[in-house]
């Protein structure tokens, strides 16, 4: 799960509506929503509607870097360490 989504949901104490794949589900709190999500999700929008927080999430389809790629091996051979991405 995206750390941004987790931090925001932990702060919400009231009702939360989660929109995922055009389906809306309501939860008593952000923590309850977090407990129901399995897998990695990315927060795409936040809104307020009828005194509730409405969050839209989507499945995180980010592909991690392949540390076995040829360019990584060349980098390790040249610099003695794996590349730093941040």
N, CA, C and O of each residue as an XYZ file, in Angstrom:
344
protein
N       0.835     -1.174      0.000
C       0.000      0.000      0.000
C       0.883      1.241      0.000
O       1.949      1.272      0.615
N       0.424      2.224     -0.682
C       1.129      3.489     -0.787
C       1.176      4.175      0.578
O       0.157      4.260      1.262
N       2.357      4.668      0.979
C       2.487      5.289      2.303
C       1.655      6.563      2.400
O       1.189      6.910      3.485
N       1.461      7.266      1.282
C       0.620      8.460      1.272
C      -0.816      8.089      1.638
O      -1.438      8.762      2.461
N      -1.337      7.041      1.045
C      -2.689      6.578      1.340
C      -2.806      6.190      2.805
O      -3.782      6.551      3.463
N      -1.842      5.473      3.315
C      -1.870      5.023      4.710
C      -1.873      6.206      5.671
O      -2.666      6.229      6.613
N      -1.003      7.185      5.451
C      -0.939      8.347      6.351
C      -2.250      9.113      6.369
O      -2.725      9.521      7.429
N      -2.830      9.306      5.196
C      -4.085     10.057      5.124
C      -5.214      9.286      5.791
O      -5.980      9.863      6.563
N      -5.330      8.017      5.514
C      -6.424      7.217      6.089
C      -6.323      7.131      7.606
O      -7.348      7.103      8.286
N      -5.123      7.088      8.146
C      -4.958      7.026      9.598
C      -5.435      8.297     10.287
O      -5.722      8.274     11.484
N      -5.525      9.406      9.556
C      -5.961     10.680     10.125
C      -7.479     10.861     10.099
O      -8.009     11.712     10.813
N      -8.175     10.081      9.293
C      -9.619     10.253      9.137
C     -10.356      9.451     10.211
O     -10.243      8.228     10.287
N     -11.112     10.176     11.038
C     -11.841      9.533     12.128
C     -13.307      9.295     11.793
O     -13.947      8.442     12.407
N     -13.849     10.035     10.829
C     -15.265      9.897     10.468
C     -15.470      8.926      9.325
O     -14.557      8.199      8.935
N     -16.691      8.924      8.790
C     -17.063      8.025      7.702
C     -16.256      8.295      6.438
O     -15.978      9.439      6.079
N     -15.893      7.204      5.780
C     -15.107      7.283      4.550
C     -15.785      6.439      3.479
O     -16.191      5.303      3.724
N     -15.897      7.016      2.293
C     -16.385      6.260      1.150
C     -15.189      6.009      0.250
O     -14.460      6.936     -0.105
N     -14.993      4.753     -0.115
C     -13.882      4.382     -0.989
C     -14.446      3.999     -2.355
O     -15.349      3.169     -2.459
N     -13.899      4.616     -3.394
C     -14.289      4.290     -4.761
C     -13.132      3.520     -5.384
O     -12.017      4.028     -5.506
N     -13.425      2.278     -5.775
C     -12.420      1.405     -6.385
C     -13.081      0.696     -7.554
O     -14.058     -0.030     -7.369
N     -12.564      0.896     -8.742
C     -13.150      0.302     -9.955
C     -14.634      0.648    -10.076
O     -15.455     -0.218    -10.379
N     -14.970      1.911     -9.840
C     -16.340      2.445     -9.940
C     -17.297      1.870     -8.899
O     -18.498      2.127     -8.981
N     -16.813      1.110     -7.934
C     -17.656      0.594     -6.857
C     -17.398      1.400     -5.592
O     -16.250      1.646     -5.221
N     -18.473      1.806     -4.940
C     -18.377      2.605     -3.720
C     -18.651      1.724     -2.500
O     -19.622      0.967     -2.468
N     -17.781      1.838     -1.504
C     -17.957      1.119     -0.245
C     -17.773      2.115      0.887
O     -16.887      2.967      0.830
N     -18.604      2.012      1.914
C     -18.520      2.956      3.030
C     -17.924      2.276      4.259
O     -18.218      1.118      4.553
N     -17.082      3.023      4.967
C     -16.399      2.535      6.170
C     -16.588      3.549      7.289
O     -16.811      4.732      7.030
N     -16.499      3.089      8.527
C     -16.685      3.959      9.685
C     -15.493      4.886      9.918
O     -15.639      5.945     10.529
N     -14.313      4.490      9.432
C     -13.107      5.310      9.626
C     -12.073      4.955      8.562
O     -12.211      3.966      7.842
N     -11.056      5.769      8.484
C      -9.964      5.485      7.562
C      -9.223      4.213      7.934
O      -8.771      3.472      7.061
N      -9.100      3.963      9.221
C      -8.418      2.742      9.672
C      -9.180      1.490      9.249
O      -8.578      0.482      8.881
N     -10.509      1.564      9.305
C     -11.325      0.434      8.873
C     -11.139      0.189      7.371
O     -11.071     -0.957      6.929
N     -11.059      1.254      6.606
C     -10.810      1.123      5.165
C      -9.459      0.464      4.911
O      -9.350     -0.445      4.088
N      -8.434      0.925      5.618
C      -7.094      0.343      5.456
C      -7.096     -1.151      5.736
O      -6.452     -1.924      5.025
N      -7.817     -1.554      6.768
C      -7.857     -2.965      7.141
C      -8.513     -3.815      6.055
O      -8.241     -5.011      5.951
N      -9.374     -3.200      5.248
C     -10.088     -3.962      4.221
C      -9.320     -4.070      2.905
O      -9.604     -4.951      2.094
N      -8.361     -3.191      2.691
C      -7.618     -3.206      1.427
C      -6.511     -4.250      1.457
O      -5.684     -4.268      2.368
N      -6.504     -5.104      0.464
C      -5.445     -6.097      0.323
C      -4.701     -5.800     -0.965
O      -5.324     -5.644     -2.015
N      -3.407     -5.721     -0.904
C      -2.615     -5.400     -2.082
C      -2.121     -3.967     -2.028
O      -2.231     -3.302     -0.998
N      -1.578     -3.498     -3.137
C      -1.019     -2.149     -3.210
C      -1.965     -1.246     -3.988
O      -2.361     -1.555     -5.112
N      -2.320     -0.121     -3.368
C      -3.226      0.834     -3.981
C      -2.617      2.227     -3.942
O      -1.784      2.535     -3.089
N      -3.048      3.062     -4.882
C      -2.580      4.438     -4.975
C      -3.795      5.350     -4.849
O      -4.831      5.102     -5.466
N      -3.666      6.392     -4.058
C      -4.715      7.384     -3.890
C      -4.749      8.272     -5.129
O      -3.725      8.840     -5.510
N      -5.923      8.398     -5.766
C      -6.015      9.237     -6.968
C      -6.814     10.509     -6.740
O      -6.609     11.493     -7.451
N      -7.734     10.516     -5.751
C      -8.455     11.759     -5.451
C      -9.075     11.690     -4.064
O      -9.319     10.613     -3.518
N      -9.325     12.881     -3.508
C      -9.999     13.030     -2.219
C     -11.060     14.099     -2.394
O     -10.807     15.138     -3.003
N     -12.251     13.846     -1.860
C     -13.340     14.819     -1.943
C     -14.193     14.718     -0.679
O     -14.021     13.803      0.126
N     -15.114     15.671     -0.515
C     -16.081     15.628      0.577
C     -17.469     15.553     -0.042
O     -17.775     16.245     -1.013
N     -18.305     14.693      0.546
C     -19.651     14.505      0.006
C     -20.571     14.104      1.151
O     -20.346     13.075      1.787
N     -21.598     14.894      1.425
C     -22.558     14.589      2.494
C     -21.870     14.294      3.821
O     -22.173     13.290      4.464
N     -20.958     15.147      4.232
C     -20.224     15.025      5.497
C     -19.373     13.767      5.585
O     -19.087     13.287      6.681
N     -18.970     13.236      4.449
C     -18.099     12.059      4.412
C     -16.906     12.364      3.526
O     -16.999     13.146      2.580
N     -15.797     11.744      3.841
C     -14.615     11.842      3.001
C     -14.739     10.769      1.921
O     -15.000      9.603      2.219
N     -14.549     11.170      0.673
C     -14.619     10.225     -0.441
C     -13.224     10.114     -1.047
O     -12.668     11.102     -1.527
N     -12.675      8.930     -1.023
C     -11.349      8.714     -1.604
C     -11.486      7.751     -2.785
O     -12.223      6.767     -2.729
N     -10.771      8.062     -3.829
C     -10.733      7.181     -4.991
C      -9.347      6.571     -5.044
O      -8.343      7.281     -5.001
N      -9.300      5.262     -5.138
C      -8.022      4.552     -5.191
C      -8.003      3.653     -6.424
O      -9.047      3.280     -6.959
N      -6.809      3.319     -6.853
C      -6.651      2.364     -7.946
C      -5.507      1.431     -7.599
O      -4.641      1.761     -6.788
N      -5.514      0.278     -8.212
C      -4.462     -0.696     -7.988
C      -3.134     -0.117     -8.446
O      -3.053      0.465     -9.528
N      -2.107     -0.266     -7.647
C      -0.770      0.229     -7.983
C      -0.127     -0.742     -8.964
O       0.202     -1.874     -8.613
N       0.044     -0.285    -10.189
C       0.612     -1.139    -11.232
C       2.079     -0.822    -11.501
O       2.632     -1.229    -12.523
N       2.699     -0.100    -10.585
C       4.108      0.240    -10.735
C       4.951     -1.025    -10.728
O       4.795     -1.885     -9.861
N       5.835     -1.127    -11.691
C       6.732     -2.274    -11.772
C       8.074     -1.854    -11.178
O       8.697     -0.912    -11.670
N       8.524     -2.533    -10.137
C       9.810     -2.170     -9.535
C      10.960     -2.383    -10.522
O      10.869     -3.190    -11.446
N      12.014     -1.653    -10.304
C      13.191     -1.802    -11.162
C      13.755     -3.208    -11.056
O      13.789     -3.808     -9.981
N      14.190     -3.707    -12.178
C      14.790     -5.040    -12.235
C      16.274     -4.914    -11.915
O      17.059     -4.460    -12.748
N      16.651     -5.313    -10.719
C      18.047     -5.197    -10.310
C      18.937     -6.261    -10.942
O      20.143     -6.287    -10.697
N      18.344     -7.142    -11.757
C      19.134     -8.126    -12.489
C      19.340     -7.713    -13.948
O      19.901     -8.475    -14.736
N      18.888     -6.512    -14.308
C      19.048     -6.025    -15.676
C      20.528     -5.792    -15.976
O      21.329     -5.550    -15.073
N      20.869     -5.870    -17.246
C      22.269     -5.701    -17.662
C      22.845     -4.360    -17.237
O      23.991     -4.289    -16.793
N      22.045     -3.276    -17.373
C      22.583     -1.959    -17.030
C      22.919     -1.872    -15.542
O      23.851     -1.164    -15.161
N      22.164     -2.591    -14.689
C      22.438     -2.582    -13.258
C      23.738     -3.335    -12.981
O      24.563     -2.892    -12.182
N      23.907     -4.452    -13.634
C      25.143     -5.228    -13.462
C      26.356     -4.417    -13.902
O      27.404     -4.462    -13.257
N      26.216     -3.676    -14.996
C      27.314     -2.822    -15.464
C      27.611     -1.715    -14.454
O      28.771     -1.391    -14.201
N      26.556     -1.141    -13.881
C      26.719     -0.088    -12.885
C      27.460     -0.624    -11.657
O      28.368      0.029    -11.142
N      27.070     -1.810    -11.193
C      27.718     -2.426    -10.031
C      29.187     -2.707    -10.339
O      30.055     -2.480     -9.497
N      29.463     -3.200    -11.544
C      30.845     -3.490    -11.919
C      31.682     -2.212    -11.955
O      32.848     -2.213    -11.560
N      31.083     -1.134    -12.429
C      31.817      0.125    -12.567
C      31.974      0.866    -11.235
O      33.048      1.393    -10.943
N      30.904      0.910    -10.424
C      30.922      1.721     -9.208
C      30.983      0.916     -7.910
O      31.193      1.486     -6.839
N      30.802     -0.392     -7.997
C      30.907     -1.224     -6.805
C      29.669     -1.233     -5.923
O      29.715     -1.767     -4.815
N      28.581     -0.665     -6.377
C      27.324     -0.670     -5.612
C      26.146     -0.547     -6.561
O      26.288     -0.134     -7.712
N      24.951     -0.925     -6.036
C      23.744     -0.815     -6.836
C      23.367      0.654     -7.007
O      23.692      1.479     -6.154
N      22.688      0.986     -8.095
C      22.299      2.370     -8.317
C      21.310      2.858     -7.257
O      20.509      2.081     -6.738
N      21.376      4.136     -6.948
C      20.456      4.741     -6.013
C      19.389      5.469     -6.817
O      19.702      6.270     -7.698
N      18.138      5.190     -6.512
C      17.049      5.754     -7.304
C      16.514      7.055     -6.727
O      15.785      7.778     -7.406
N      16.870      7.365     -5.467
C      16.402      8.619     -4.888
C      17.524      9.274     -4.149
O      17.343     10.351     -3.580
